[in-house]
Amino acid sequence: MLITCPYCGPRDVIEFTYQGDGNRERPQPASQDLDAWNAYVYDRLNPAGDHNEIWQHSGGCRAHLRVVRNTLTHEILSTAFARGGHKSAGHKAGGHQ
Amino acid sequence: MAEYSAFSLLKNALNGNQDWKPAWRKPDPKASYDVIVIGGGGHGLSTAYYLAKEHGITNVAVLEKGWLGSGNVGRNTTAVRSNYLLPQNTRFYEHSMKLWENLSHDLNYNVMFSQRGCLNLAHTPAQLDDYARRGNAMRHLGVDAELMSVKEIKRLVPALDVSGSARFPILGGLMQPRAGTARHDAVAWGYARGADRRGVDIIENCEVTGFLRDGDRITGVTTTRGDIRAKKVALAVAGSTGQVMQLAGISHMPIESHVLQAFVSESLKPIIGTVLTFGMGHFYISQSDKGGLVYGGDLDGYNSYAQRGSLPVVDEVMSEMLALFPGLARVRMLRSWGGLCDMTMDGSPIITTGPLPGMYLNCGWCYGGFKATPASGWCFAWTIAKDEPHEFNAPFTLDRFYRGLIIDDKGQGATPRLH
């Protein structure tokens, strides 16, 4: 599997660390909404198909990336820097740019 | 129905094996059942078997979208053990071990359960201390565990590199002598035959496409072979749990589906007489009765439904094998494959009533589901029959994640790829 880092170009998957489901929304640090925290920590969408996820190029430029990848075929559909905010890649599976 | 005995083997051998009967029927689905079990893998079949045997509930259908045992029950590396640290896990898996010890007799089907032991190798003093702690925890609950010295390990597995110049020198190990392996296909076939002969309908090529509902209550399923109603609908679909739950309108679960690869080498003469695990990575190996080395390592590490993995993990697994057994460097790998693992957020399973009325849920087996097959079905059948969990599966609820009651044997937190 090759992931195209927007900074470094196409690189082997072993250079990257998987950070999981990119659809989750982290509550504000001061939030006392237990349901929101529980959902953030434990709940996953886990689709069979296009998946919005976060990877870190830990063996390269160390940037966090927002990747849309198909979990049935392992095809990478899009990559972008994650710092623009994770919701822009679509909140639901399949909602990539 | 095929009966197996020394006499029937002899009689059929003399007849040229022409008269064997099928081990289970191929019935068409009825319009309704008392219980529908979705998933004809090891756990679904054992659930149906124990529903019939222990609770007298025989009006049961097992629905399998492919052929029987086409999923993880035929894709695992066949190890059976109960060497856990936390008491919730130890009690459950030890119950499973006791069922394994009598399974071939119980099923009148040889599952080739071989108690050849499972040895976890330690490579640092801290790891050896940790193993001593786990061994003591096991012995507290009546499970067998022994610390082994390097000398004893060398005697048990002479091919192992126990020298000080190994990449990760071995300092000792934790052995569970009653652990071992079983023939995984035979487990599926034995449970299927046992359930079938008690009246359970095993319906293959029957994919669940949706749920029939009365308000919130689940009242049956729609399938590729028509609608089927049931008083109780039980899910045992492992890696497909998220997909089936979405059919019921539940979009999020504390589960990620990952791919785990497994490997078999060409056949060798007996060289490894136990189940061996490497402590400086994640690697486990045993030798099948045919002589092939059966081994595997870590998950590929990202969500996947592909049932196939990628090469970096193959490379890592082979490196780990050679760190232990330099002498196997020229052995050829024969086959490799991938299976879907339903990884929970704490590495422990879920066997529970709900989450919807009329529904029962069995999932979250991570990559340890095979050894749990008997107890999983036994506890799930109890839960379905009595509408409450047995004490062995009472801790394995779905809401434990939200109530601070997680059972994290490895202490990794909510990072499924690391469990």
Interface residues (C-beta under 8 A of the other chain):
Chain A: M1 D12 V13 I14 Y18 G20 D21 L34 D35 N38 A39 V41 Y42 D43 R44 L45 N46 P47 A48 H51 E53 R69 T71 L72 T73 H74
Chain B: S240 G242 Q243 S251 H252 M253 P254 I255 E256 S257 G301 Y302 N303 S304 Y305 A306 S310 P312 M345 F401 Y402 A414 T415 P416 R417
